[in-house]
Amino acid sequence: MERIDLLVTGIGRLVSPPGNVPRCGQQMKQVDVITEAAVAIREGRIVAFGAARDVMSLLASVEIVEIIDVGGRMVTPGLVDPHTHLVHGGSREHELALKRSGVSYLDILAQGGGILNTVQSTHAASEQELYDKAHRSLNEMLLNGVTTVEAKSGYGLTLEDELKQLRVAKHLNDTNPVEIVSTFMGAHAVPPAYKGRTEEYVDLIVNDMIPMVAEEELAEFCDVFCEQGVFTIEQTRRILLKGLEYGLLPKIHADEIEPLGGAELAGEIGAISAEHLLAATDKGFAAMAEQGVIPVLLPGTSFNLGLTKHARARDMIDAFELPVAIATDYNPGSCPTESIQLVMMLASLNLKMTPEEILTACTINAANALGRGQHIGSIAVGKRADLTIFDAPNLAYLPYHFGINHTFGVIKNGKVIVWDRTIMPKESGKEEGAR
């Protein structure tokens, strides 16, 4: 080793799931814990980690450019949020009273509200306005310990506006330390101009939108809201297979409200993930397990919608040995929160997941839901140095002491981005007093 750019010491507990591949079933409970640890970083990658005495012995004759002491805090892999609708215009607090009076999500959509209301706001917003709004949300996610975020389109529903959303996400990825992974979701709803003509809108998606998204290299994935009154199984299959032709890997908003068979379709076409799954059946879980589809669960959404039914995480983990991931589903309607830590608490409360399962779901399984398990999601030599520093003594403390942000610091690609709950200025790096 010629030199070390950054040595992270004073780690009370270094906690990480092992390996690069999704952790299934009981494997989700298995995490590695090293006390009094250190991590050595060079050129943005982890080159050594373990007990501090062993790491220091290894580096005895190596130049170390910078050393930081995290003061006995817990360190995990950088958190990954694999399902958000980050870029959008406006907000929908006016729908809160409707929801609380019992009007359902699909009924609000049928009345021209919900997604369609946000479509209007997104159409009216400039790229700069969308960028500024999303940038603020991205900073909140970063301060919560998130280092990689998926961002779906789907509030455009025209070629021009879908491309606008995706271009904003690409610009955010170029200018913000958090990595943005883009998903094309023109099939999020049927726009009013195509009411009663859904097949014609599907034609627009497959003939015009998907080819243009691929040509401009604006997305890695294609997603569809496969739901009663939105897009059928047949329409979803057609869109996702066309996306595959253009190199866009399939994801599905599956069986969120009605058991339509989206989970089964995810298995049939080999989707990388199926998301929501509140109404999914055992048959759907079996199809996903057979093909290695990752379930991405969104406990904040069912909580915010006031539902008594939640995704069956325990069945997915215990009976079907699926590699569960969790995400915020940050969006302006059904889950307007950027807090992955709130979602971690809800995964404990309503999904009955253990702290170890929750960490696995937010790191290596979430990373694999974005096709990035080889690079992020666990602490291993050669992987990107994405780390979250928590002001917490152990994993159980995170869902136990809820309603606050436990993140003290964030390291992304080997650089200290957040320290003492503050985002570091780009030009100054880490403050002298924090060394």
C-alpha positions as CSV (number, residue, x, y, z in Angstrom):
1,M,0.0,0.0,0.0
2,E,1.5,3.3,-1.0
3,R,-0.7,5.5,1.1
4,I,-4.0,5.8,2.8
5,D,-6.2,8.9,2.0
6,L,-8.5,8.5,5.0
7,L,-8.3,6.4,8.1
8,V,-11.5,6.2,10.2
9,T,-10.8,5.3,13.8
10,G,-12.6,5.4,17.1
11,I,-15.4,3.1,15.8
12,G,-17.3,1.7,18.7
13,R,-19.1,-0.9,16.5
14,L,-18.5,-1.5,12.8
15,V,-21.7,-3.3,11.7
16,S,-22.3,-4.7,8.2
17,P,-24.0,-7.6,6.4
18,P,-21.4,-9.8,4.7
19,G,-20.8,-10.3,1.0
20,N,-22.1,-8.8,-2.2
21,V,-25.2,-10.8,-3.1
22,P,-28.8,-10.4,-1.7
23,R,-29.2,-11.9,1.8
24,C,-32.2,-14.2,1.8
25,G,-34.4,-15.5,4.6
26,Q,-32.5,-16.2,7.9
27,Q,-29.3,-14.8,6.3
28,M,-30.9,-11.4,6.8
29,K,-30.3,-11.7,10.6
30,Q,-26.6,-12.4,10.2
31,V,-24.5,-9.2,10.4
32,D,-20.8,-8.9,11.2
33,V,-20.0,-6.8,14.2
34,I,-16.4,-5.6,15.0
35,T,-15.9,-3.6,18.2
36,E,-13.1,-0.9,18.5
37,A,-12.7,-0.9,14.8
38,A,-11.1,1.1,12.0
39,V,-11.5,1.5,8.2
40,A,-8.7,2.5,5.8
41,I,-9.7,4.2,2.5
42,R,-7.7,4.9,-0.6
43,E,-9.0,6.5,-3.8
44,G,-12.6,6.2,-2.6
45,R,-12.4,2.5,-1.9
46,I,-12.0,0.4,1.3
47,V,-8.5,-1.1,1.4
48,A,-8.6,-2.5,5.0
49,F,-11.0,-2.8,7.9
50,G,-11.2,-4.7,11.2
51,A,-10.1,-4.3,14.8
52,A,-8.2,-1.0,15.1
53,R,-5.1,-2.6,16.5
54,D,-4.9,-5.0,13.5
55,V,-5.5,-2.2,11.0
56,M,-2.9,0.1,12.6
57,S,-0.4,-2.8,12.5
58,L,-1.0,-3.3,8.8
59,L,-0.5,0.4,8.2
60,A,2.6,0.8,10.3
61,S,4.8,1.9,7.5
62,V,2.1,3.5,5.3
63,E,1.6,7.2,4.8
64,I,-1.8,8.3,6.1
65,V,-3.1,11.6,4.7
66,E,-6.0,12.1,7.1
67,I,-7.3,10.5,10.3
68,I,-10.7,11.0,11.7
69,D,-11.9,9.7,15.1
70,V,-15.7,9.1,15.3
71,G,-15.7,9.1,19.1
72,G,-16.9,5.5,19.8
73,R,-19.9,5.8,17.5
74,M,-21.5,3.0,15.4
75,V,-20.6,2.8,11.7
76,T,-22.5,0.9,9.0
77,P,-22.5,0.8,5.2
78,G,-24.0,3.9,3.6
79,L,-27.8,3.5,3.5
80,V,-29.5,2.9,0.2
81,D,-33.0,4.1,-0.6
82,P,-34.2,1.9,-3.5
83,H,-37.6,3.4,-4.2
84,T,-38.4,7.1,-4.3
85,H,-40.2,9.6,-6.5
86,L,-37.6,12.3,-5.9
87,V,-38.2,14.7,-8.7
88,H,-41.7,16.3,-8.8
89,G,-43.5,19.6,-8.6
90,G,-45.8,20.8,-5.9
91,S,-47.3,19.0,-2.8
92,R,-50.6,17.5,-1.9
93,E,-51.4,18.4,1.7
94,H,-54.9,19.4,0.6
95,E,-55.6,15.7,0.1
96,L,-55.0,14.9,3.7
97,A,-58.5,15.7,4.8
98,L,-59.9,13.5,2.0
99,K,-57.8,10.5,3.1
100,R,-58.7,11.0,6.8
101,S,-62.4,11.1,5.9
102,G,-62.1,7.7,4.2
103,V,-61.7,8.5,0.5
104,S,-59.4,5.8,-0.9
105,Y,-56.2,6.3,-2.8
106,L,-57.7,5.0,-6.1
107,D,-60.8,7.1,-5.6
108,I,-58.8,10.2,-5.3
109,L,-56.9,9.2,-8.5
110,A,-60.2,8.6,-10.3
111,Q,-61.3,12.1,-9.4
112,G,-58.3,13.6,-11.1
113,G,-56.3,14.0,-7.8
114,G,-53.4,12.1,-6.5
115,I,-50.7,11.4,-9.1
116,L,-52.6,13.5,-11.7
117,N,-52.5,16.5,-9.4
118,T,-48.7,16.2,-9.2
119,V,-48.5,15.8,-12.9
120,Q,-50.0,19.2,-13.4
121,S,-47.5,20.8,-10.9
122,T,-44.6,19.0,-12.5
123,H,-45.7,20.1,-16.0
124,A,-45.9,23.7,-14.8
125,A,-42.4,23.7,-13.1
126,S,-39.2,24.5,-14.9
127,E,-36.2,22.2,-14.8
128,Q,-34.5,24.6,-12.4
129,E,-37.5,24.6,-10.1
130,L,-37.7,20.8,-10.1
131,Y,-33.9,20.7,-9.5
132,D,-34.0,23.1,-6.5
133,K,-36.9,21.2,-4.9
134,A,-35.4,17.8,-5.4
135,H,-32.0,19.0,-4.2
136,R,-33.5,20.1,-0.9
137,S,-35.0,16.6,-0.4
138,L,-31.8,14.9,-1.4
139,N,-29.9,16.9,1.3
140,E,-32.4,15.7,3.8
141,M,-31.8,12.1,2.7
142,L,-28.1,12.6,2.9
143,L,-28.4,14.0,6.5
144,N,-30.3,10.8,7.3
145,G,-27.4,8.7,6.3
146,V,-28.4,7.8,2.7
147,T,-25.6,7.6,0.1
148,T,-27.5,6.1,-2.9
149,V,-31.1,6.9,-4.0
150,E,-33.3,5.6,-6.7
151,A,-35.4,8.2,-8.5
152,K,-38.5,7.4,-10.6
153,S,-40.1,9.6,-13.2
154,G,-43.8,9.2,-13.7
155,Y,-45.1,12.7,-12.9
156,G,-44.7,13.8,-16.5
157,L,-46.9,11.4,-18.5
158,T,-45.9,13.2,-21.7
159,L,-42.7,12.6,-23.6
160,E,-41.4,16.1,-22.9
161,D,-42.2,16.1,-19.2
162,E,-40.9,12.5,-18.5
163,L,-37.6,13.5,-20.2
164,K,-37.6,16.7,-18.1
165,Q,-37.9,14.7,-14.8
166,L,-35.1,12.3,-15.9
167,R,-32.8,15.1,-17.0
168,V,-33.2,16.7,-13.6
169,A,-32.3,13.5,-11.9
170,K,-29.2,13.1,-14.1
171,H,-28.2,16.7,-13.3
172,L,-28.6,16.0,-9.6
173,N,-26.4,12.9,-9.9
174,D,-23.7,15.1,-11.5
175,T,-23.8,17.8,-8.9
176,N,-24.7,16.1,-5.6
177,P,-22.5,13.6,-3.6
178,V,-25.5,11.2,-3.3
179,E,-25.6,8.8,-6.2
180,I,-28.9,8.9,-8.1
181,V,-30.1,5.8,-9.9
182,S,-32.9,6.7,-12.4
183,T,-36.0,4.7,-13.3
184,F,-38.3,5.5,-16.2
185,M,-42.0,5.2,-15.0
186,G,-44.1,6.8,-17.7
187,A,-46.6,4.1,-16.8
188,H,-47.4,5.7,-13.4
189,A,-51.0,6.7,-14.4
190,V,-53.1,7.3,-17.4
191,P,-53.1,11.0,-18.2
192,P,-56.5,12.8,-18.6
193,A,-55.9,13.3,-22.3
194,Y,-56.0,9.5,-22.7
195,K,-58.9,8.7,-20.4
196,G,-60.7,5.7,-21.8
197,R,-57.8,5.1,-24.3
198,T,-55.2,3.4,-22.1
199,E,-54.0,1.2,-25.0
200,E,-53.2,4.3,-27.0
201,Y,-51.1,5.7,-24.1
202,V,-49.3,2.4,-23.8
203,D,-48.5,2.8,-27.5
204,L,-47.0,6.2,-26.8
205,I,-44.9,4.7,-24.0
206,V,-43.5,1.8,-26.0
207,N,-43.1,3.5,-29.4
208,D,-41.9,7.0,-28.3
209,M,-41.0,7.3,-24.6
210,I,-38.9,4.2,-24.1
211,P,-36.8,4.6,-27.3
212,M,-36.1,8.3,-26.4
213,V,-35.2,7.5,-22.8
214,A,-32.8,4.9,-23.9
215,E,-31.3,7.1,-26.7
216,E,-30.5,9.8,-24.1
217,E,-29.3,7.2,-21.6
218,L,-31.5,8.8,-18.9
219,A,-32.5,5.6,-17.0
220,E,-31.4,2.2,-16.0
221,F,-34.8,0.7,-15.1
222,C,-38.4,0.7,-16.3
223,D,-41.3,0.5,-13.8
224,V,-45.1,0.2,-14.2
225,F,-47.9,0.9,-11.7
226,C,-49.6,-2.5,-12.3
227,E,-52.9,-2.0,-10.4
228,Q,-56.7,-2.2,-10.7
229,G,-57.8,0.8,-12.8
230,V,-54.3,1.8,-13.8
231,F,-52.3,-0.7,-16.0
232,T,-53.3,-4.3,-16.5
233,I,-51.0,-7.3,-16.3
234,E,-51.0,-7.5,-20.2
235,Q,-50.2,-3.8,-20.5
236,T,-47.5,-4.0,-17.9
237,R,-45.9,-7.0,-19.5
238,R,-45.8,-5.2,-22.9
239,I,-44.2,-2.1,-21.4
240,L,-41.6,-3.9,-19.4
241,L,-40.6,-6.3,-22.3
242,K,-40.2,-3.3,-24.6
243,G,-38.0,-1.6,-22.0
244,L,-35.9,-4.8,-21.8
245,E,-35.4,-4.5,-25.6
246,Y,-33.9,-1.1,-25.0
247,G,-31.7,-2.2,-22.1
248,L,-34.0,-0.9,-19.3
249,L,-34.3,-3.6,-16.5
250,P,-37.8,-4.2,-15.2
251,K,-39.2,-3.2,-11.9
252,I,-42.9,-3.4,-10.9
253,H,-45.2,-1.5,-8.6
254,A,-46.9,-4.8,-7.8
255,D,-50.1,-5.7,-5.9
256,E,-50.1,-2.6,-3.8
257,I,-53.9,-2.4,-3.4
258,E,-55.4,-5.4,-5.2
259,P,-53.9,-8.9,-5.8
260,L,-53.7,-8.4,-9.6
261,G,-50.8,-10.8,-10.1
262,G,-48.0,-8.3,-10.4
263,A,-45.7,-10.4,-8.2
264,E,-46.3,-13.4,-10.4
265,L,-45.5,-11.2,-13.5
266,A,-42.3,-10.0,-11.8
267,G,-41.2,-13.7,-11.5
268,E,-42.3,-14.4,-15.1
269,I,-40.2,-11.7,-16.7
270,G,-37.3,-11.8,-14.2
271,A,-37.8,-8.3,-12.8
272,I,-34.9,-7.1,-10.6
273,S,-37.5,-6.0,-7.9
274,A,-41.2,-6.0,-7.2
275,E,-42.3,-3.1,-4.9
276,H,-45.2,-2.5,-2.4
277,L,-46.7,-6.0,-2.4
278,L,-49.3,-5.4,0.3
279,A,-51.8,-7.5,-1.5
280,A,-49.4,-10.1,-3.0
281,T,-50.3,-13.8,-2.7
282,D,-48.2,-16.8,-1.8
283,K,-48.2,-17.7,-5.4
284,G,-46.6,-14.4,-6.2
285,F,-44.0,-14.8,-3.5
286,A,-43.1,-18.3,-4.8
287,A,-42.7,-16.9,-8.3
288,M,-40.4,-14.1,-7.0
289,A,-38.4,-16.5,-4.9
290,E,-37.9,-18.9,-7.9
291,Q,-36.5,-16.1,-10.1
292,G,-34.6,-14.1,-7.4
293,V,-36.8,-11.1,-7.5
294,I,-36.1,-8.7,-4.6
295,P,-39.2,-7.4,-2.7
296,V,-38.9,-3.7,-1.9
297,L,-41.3,-2.9,0.9
298,L,-42.5,0.5,1.8
299,P,-43.9,0.6,5.4
300,G,-44.1,4.4,5.4
301,T,-46.8,4.3,2.7
302,S,-49.2,1.9,4.4
303,F,-48.6,3.9,7.7
304,N,-49.3,7.2,6.1
305,L,-52.4,5.9,4.3
306,G,-53.8,4.7,7.6
307,L,-54.0,1.1,6.5
308,T,-54.3,-1.8,8.9
309,K,-52.8,-4.1,6.4
310,H,-49.0,-4.1,5.8
311,A,-46.7,-6.1,3.6
312,R,-46.1,-9.6,4.9
313,A,-42.4,-9.3,5.6
314,R,-42.3,-12.2,8.0
315,D,-43.8,-14.6,5.5
316,M,-41.5,-13.3,2.8
317,I,-38.4,-13.8,5.0
318,D,-39.4,-16.9,7.0
319,A,-41.5,-19.0,4.6
320,F,-40.3,-17.9,1.1
321,E,-36.7,-16.9,2.0
322,L,-36.9,-13.7,0.0
323,P,-34.2,-11.0,0.2
324,V,-36.4,-8.1,1.5
325,A,-35.3,-4.5,1.0
326,I,-37.1,-1.5,2.4
327,A,-37.4,2.1,1.1
328,T,-39.0,5.4,1.9
329,D,-41.2,5.7,-1.3
330,Y,-40.7,9.4,-0.8
331,N,-43.4,11.1,-2.9
332,P,-45.8,14.0,-2.6
333,G,-48.9,11.9,-2.0
334,S,-48.9,8.6,-0.2
335,C,-45.5,9.0,1.6
336,P,-44.1,12.5,1.8
337,T,-41.1,11.8,3.9
338,E,-37.4,11.7,3.2
339,S,-36.6,9.9,6.5
340,I,-35.2,6.4,6.0
341,Q,-34.9,6.2,9.8
342,L,-38.6,6.7,10.3
343,V,-39.2,3.9,7.8
344,M,-36.7,1.7,9.7
345,M,-38.8,2.2,12.8
346,L,-42.0,1.3,10.9
347,A,-40.3,-1.8,9.6
348,S,-39.7,-2.8,13.2
349,L,-43.2,-1.9,14.4
350,N,-45.5,-3.0,11.5
351,L,-43.4,-5.4,9.5
352,K,-42.0,-7.1,12.6
353,M,-38.4,-7.1,11.3
354,T,-35.4,-7.3,13.6
355,P,-32.8,-4.6,13.7
356,E,-30.3,-6.8,11.8
357,E,-32.9,-7.6,9.1
358,I,-33.6,-3.9,8.8
359,L,-30.0,-3.0,8.3
360,T,-29.6,-5.7,5.7
361,A,-32.8,-4.5,4.0
362,C,-31.4,-0.9,3.9
363,T,-27.9,-1.8,2.7
364,I,-26.9,-4.9,0.7
365,N,-30.4,-6.0,-0.3
366,A,-31.3,-2.4,-1.3
367,A,-28.1,-2.1,-3.2
368,N,-28.9,-5.3,-5.2
369,A,-32.4,-4.0,-5.9
370,L,-30.5,-1.3,-7.9
371,G,-28.0,-3.7,-9.4
372,R,-25.1,-2.3,-7.3
373,G,-24.4,-5.1,-4.8
374,Q,-20.8,-5.5,-6.1
375,H,-19.9,-1.9,-5.3
376,I,-22.0,-0.7,-2.3
377,G,-24.2,-2.1,0.5
378,S,-21.6,-3.8,2.7
379,I,-18.2,-3.1,4.2
380,A,-15.6,-5.1,2.3
381,V,-12.2,-4.5,0.7
382,G,-12.5,-3.1,-2.8
383,K,-16.0,-1.7,-2.3
384,R,-16.8,2.0,-2.4
385,A,-16.1,3.7,0.9
386,D,-19.7,4.7,1.6
387,L,-20.2,4.8,5.4
388,T,-22.8,6.1,7.8
389,I,-21.8,7.1,11.3
390,F,-24.6,6.8,13.8
391,D,-24.8,8.5,17.2
392,A,-26.1,5.2,18.6
393,P,-24.6,2.4,20.7
394,N,-26.0,-0.5,18.6
395,L,-28.5,-1.4,15.8
396,A,-31.5,-1.9,18.1
397,Y,-31.2,1.7,19.3
398,L,-32.1,3.1,15.8
399,P,-35.8,1.8,15.7
400,Y,-36.0,2.0,19.5
401,H,-35.3,5.7,19.9
402,F,-37.6,6.9,17.1
403,G,-38.5,10.3,15.7
404,I,-35.0,11.7,15.6
405,N,-32.1,11.6,13.2
406,H,-29.3,9.5,14.6
407,T,-26.8,10.2,11.8
408,F,-23.7,12.0,13.0
409,G,-21.7,11.7,9.8
410,V,-21.6,10.4,6.3
411,I,-18.6,9.3,4.1
412,K,-19.3,8.9,0.4
413,N,-16.7,7.6,-2.0
414,G,-14.1,8.1,0.7
415,K,-14.9,11.8,1.4
416,V,-16.5,13.1,4.5
417,I,-19.7,14.7,3.3
418,V,-21.6,15.1,6.6
419,W,-20.0,15.7,10.0
420,D,-21.7,16.7,13.2
421,R,-25.0,16.6,11.4
422,T,-23.9,19.3,8.9
423,I,-23.2,19.0,5.2
424,M,-19.7,20.0,4.5
425,P,-19.0,22.8,2.0
426,K,-17.6,21.3,-1.2
427,E,-14.6,23.5,-1.2
428,S,-13.5,23.1,2.4
429,G,-13.8,19.4,3.1
430,K,-13.8,18.4,6.7
431,E,-13.3,21.0,9.4
432,E,-10.0,21.1,11.3
433,G,-11.7,20.8,14.6
434,A,-13.3,17.4,13.6
435,R,-9.9,15.7,12.9
